[in-house]
Amino acid sequence: MLVIDAHGHQTLVPQAHLDFREAQTLRLKNPDKERPLLPKYSDDELSEIIETNQLRLQRERGSDLTIFSPRASRMEPHIGDSETSVDWARACNDMIRRVVELYPNNFAGVCQLPQQVSGGMPVPLDDAIAELERCVQELDFVGCNLNPDPSGGHFSAPPMTDRYWYPFYEKMVDLDVPAMVHVSGSCNDCLHATGSYYIAADTNAFMNLMTGNLFKDFPELRLIIPHGGGAVPYHWGRYRGLADMLKIPPLETHVMNNVFFDTCVYHQPGIDLLFEVIDTKNILFASELLGAVRGIDPNTGHFFDDTKRYIDALKLSPNDAHAVFESNARRVYPRLDAQLAARGL
């Protein structure tokens, strides 16, 4: 059995990458400055970062492969114009591709999208569609991170079931890739990015999907709601009850054939609840390595984000363990499945 971590980010990057972003932000303040060139850095610099962080933790914690994307909190679709967003997404995605090329057995790429806002409202998704095509067709990525709130915490975008999103969904289905529904950093002081905004956006995304009929139009669309599905498993009775009140079909058929939750839940009782409430076929193992919570839990002496430890403690049947750690990810990410099959895995 492979252990596939479905949610990882490159949170540590070469200095040249940071310098490039700084040059972009300076240009936004002074449009007369030239558009900065994409960053350059050596494979050795990139390898040192990966080997001392994500790769080391993979080995220590017993995972084999991470579905890897740029740092979510720095996607920042609310910052800049089209050129800024496109160049930033390209720089971030090219870096992920280089990591995959250096460690093809340990990482699979998922892309950041150049989503933008204008006057607080999201702009059409043409740039995002073009970057998705580039990343899947040229860089061999297996999925994408789709931001349901490009405004950065003001929730000015239409619901995820709105036809605004349909051109992007059509391209996802055409390319046979899923999207992780993942917001970025918060520019709203009322919403702490990882403690409030992420969980609120996850929960809101599920409610969008529940109250719409998206999967009637896109029966093959696959969406991953991270961080354990936000508040949804904890309030599953509320959502089932709302579905009944609103004359919505049962959630098991209306939503859960197309929606999946990951295991980025950082304590044993939370994992216990997730597995008690949500069908195993809808759960993907994930840790969000070097993500939101990096410290050691004083109650256990183990890292909060060592989520494999929590799942191992459940004593799942061999079939359920195989589903959560491997086969569900291969089913949700068919391009990853094809890549692994090509290696005889």
Secondary structure, 3 states (H helix, E strand, C coil): CCCEEEEEEECCCCHHHHHHHHHHHHHHHCCCCCCCCCCCCCHHHHHHHHHCCHHHHHHHHCCCEEEEEECHHHCCCCCCCHHHHHHHHHHHHHHHHHHHHHCCCCEEEEECCCCCEECCEECCCHHHHHHHHHHHHCCCCCEEEECCCCCCCCCCCCCCCCHHHHHHHHHHHHHCCCEEECCCCCCCCCCCHHHHHHHHHHHHHHHHHHHCCHHHHCCCCCEEECHHHCCCHHHHHHHHHHHHHCCCCCHHHHCCCCEEEECCCCCHHHHHHHHHHCCHHHEECCCCECCCCCCECCCCCCECCCHHHHHHCCCCCHHHHHHHHHHHHHHHCHHHHHHHHHCCC
